[in-house]
Amino acid sequence: MDHFPTNWGRPRNDAFDAYGTHPIHQRPVNTPKDAFDAGVQHTQQPIVTGTSVLGLKFKDGIMMAADNLASYGSLARFKDIQRLQAVGTNTVVGAGGDMSDFQYIQRMLDELVVNEFTSQDGHTLSPAEIHEYLAQVMYARRTKMNPLWNSLLVGGVKDGERFLAYVDLLGTTYSASTLATGYGSMLAQPLLRKAVEGREDTLTEEEARQIIEECMRVLFYRDARSLDKYQVATITAEGVTISDTQYLKTSWSFAEGIRGYGAQTQ
């Protein structure tokens, strides 16, 4: 007979603490386990993450940018990640937040595009429709208490109309001529607004590219989760172009004048 009440109603485990000396909450659980018991889990916090995505309107379309870093916590772990995805022929989706959730979203978008193509009805998905689809997906997952931990920018051009909008893990949506996610919403957004707002219909592609580059440089200086490698997506009436990896030209000489840096203490 087992004289230990903590063992009553459960099988003995002679390999682990046969005399029940562990506190109850530390005792091994000996109930039978199914191999798939741990198969369904909800993400409690993002693990491998990307930081800011920037987007702006210019005269001929939309320009977006994101660096190539995916951080494992605070470790700059993966330095060749593409966080801008072309969806169809006239839309780009950029993602910050959890990269595994973004990969799931990418598969969903690929299926959406394939299903739309196979219907052969002569229609293609517009940027606004893709944004609405993502907003519904994000809100549905949030309602199930199992959100996709991402902030997304959707940009595109269709029928001469430029579209740029935001959606996050709560299903919150809004649109503007300049948008940024993550740390960029605090550091880069003021710079984008100052440079772009009121000039959306006159800003050239080259000017937009210079603005994007300057904002990415500021983020690299100030955001510890950013990288000096980034890609730029340009969406015009002709289609989508996502650049190869570009490198920022930076200089840290100004740090010598910052109080608290090196020998500068006063």
N, C-alpha and C positions, 0 to 999 in steps of 0.2 A: 504494500500500500504506500502511496505517495503521501507523506505527512506535510508537504509544503503547500499551503493554500494557493500560492501564486501559480502552482502548476495544475491545479484542478481545472478540468474542462479543456485542457490542451495536452497534446502528446509530449512525453518526455524527450529531451534532446541530450543524450549522454555525452555528446562531443562538446557541448558548450554549456558549462556551468550546471552540472547535474544537480547541485544542491541549492540552486536558486539564490545565490548570494548577490547577484546583480540587482540594482533597483529595477522596479517593474518597467519603467519607461526605457531602460537600457537593455532589457532582455531580448534575445533573438526571437523573431517571430517564426514559429514552426508550422504555421498553417500551410497546407499545400498551395503551391504557386503555379499559375499558368504562365507559359512562356510569353503570352501576349498581354499580361496584366499591366505592364508599364508602357504599352503601345500608344495609349492616348494620354497625352500630357499637354497642359496649357503653358505657354511661355509666360513666365512671371516677370522677366526683364530681358531686354535684348542683350545678346552676347557679343557677336561680331557685328560691328556697326560701321556705317559710313556717315560722314558729316554733311556739310552744306551742299545744296544744289542751288544754282543761281539761274534766273531766267529774266529776259527782257524783250520788249517789242522794239523793232526798228522798222525802217521804211518799207522794206520788202518782205518782212516775215518775223520770225522768232529766233532768238539765240539763247542757248542754255549751256551751262558748264557744270562740271563736277570733277573733283580730283579722283585719283585711282586708289585711294587708301581704304582698306577695311581694317579697323582696329579691334583687337581682341582685348576688351577692357581698355586699359591705357597703353597696351602694347601695339606699336605700329606693325601689325603682323603680315597682312597681305597687301602688297604694293602694286598690284597689276590688276585691279578689279575695275570692270567697266560698269558704271552706275547710270549710264544713259542708254536707253533701249529704244530703237525705232519700232513703232507699231504701225504696220501698214506702210503706205507710201507718203503720208503727210503728217505724221504725228510722232513725237518723242516723249517718253516718260522717263523722268529722272527721280531717283530715290535716295533718301537719307534714312538712317535708322538700321534696323536689323537686316542683314544681308540674306539670311536664309528665308526670311519672309518675302524679301524682294524676289528671290529666285522662284518662290511659289507664285507670286504675282506675275512674273514673266511667263511661266508656264500657262497660267490662266489666260493671259493676253494672247499668247501664241494660239491657243485653242480657239479663242474668240475670233481671231483673224482668219484662221482656217475654216471655221464654220461659216463665217460671212462669205468667204470666197467660194466655198462649195455650193452655196445657195444659188449662185449664178443669176442673180436678179438685176445685175447692172449697177448696184449701189456699193459704195465703200463706206466704212465707218469714218465719221468726222472726228476731229479732236474733241469737240464738245460731247459727242456720244461716248467716246472712250472715257472721258472724265466722269460723266454721269454713271457709267458702269462701275468705275473704280469707287466712286462715292458710295454707291449702293453696297458693294462688296465690303468696304471698310466699315460702314455703319452696321451691316448685318453681323460681322465678326465681333464688333464692339458690343452689340446687343447680346451675343452669346457669351460675354465675359471672356472671350478668347481673341483679343484684337491682333491684327497684323501690325507690328511695331514699326511703322514707316510713316514718313512724311513724303508726299509725292508732288512733283510738278508735272503738269501735262501741257505741252505746247504744240501748236501746229497751225497749218494754213490750209483752208479749203474754200473754194469758190471766191477767192480774193479776200476772205475774212481771216484775220489773225486771231488766234485764241491762246490764252495763257492763264492757267488756273491751278489752284492748290487743293489738296485733300490730305487729311491726316488720319491717324489711327482711330479717332472718334467719329470720323465721317464729316468733320467740319470742312466746308468748302468756301472759297472766295476767289475772286479774280482781280487782277490789276495789271498795269503796264510793266511793273517790275515786281518780281517775287524772289524770295529766298527761304530756304529751310534751315533748321538747326541753328548753329551759332551765327550763320550768315544772316539770319533774320534780325540780329542785333548789330552786327558789325558791317555787313555789306549792304543791307537794305537802305540805310540812309545815304550811302554813296550812290547807289543805283538811282534812288529817287532824285537826288540833286542833279545827276547827269542826264537822266532820261525823261522825266515827267515834263510834259509840254513839248517834247521834241520827237515823240514817237513817229510822226509822219514825215520827218525830215532827216532823222538819224540814218546815216549810211551803215552798211555792213562793216566797213573798216573801223568806223568810229565805235560801233557796238563792240567789236572785238577788242579794241583798246580798253574800253570801260570794263569789260569782263576780265581782262588780264589784270588790270589794276586791282579790282576787287578780290581776285584769287590771290594776288600777292599780299594784300592786307590780311586775308584770312590765314595764309601760311605764316605770316609774322605773329599773329595773335591767337590762333586756334591750335591748341596742342594736339588735336586729332586730325589735322590737315596735312597735306603733302604738296611738294612743289611739282608734282606730275599731275596733269589734268587733261581732260578732253573737252572739246567744244562741239556742240551740235547746232547746225544751222538748218532751219526749216523755211523754205520759200515755196513759191508756186511750182518750181521745177522739181521739188522733192526734198528728201532728207539727206544731209551730209553730216556724218560724225567723224571728226578729225582723228588722226593718230595721236598718240601721247605727245603732249607738249611740256616743256620745262620752263619754269619761271626763272627770270634773272633777278637775283636777290643780292642785297648787301646788308651786312649786319654791323657796319661801322658806326651807325648811329647809337648802338647799344652802349658805347663808352660814355655817353653823356647821360645815361639813365641812372638815377640815384639808386644805390643798392646793388648795382652790377659791378662785379670785379672790385677794384680798389676804390670806386666812387661810392662813398658812404654819406656824404653831406650834400 
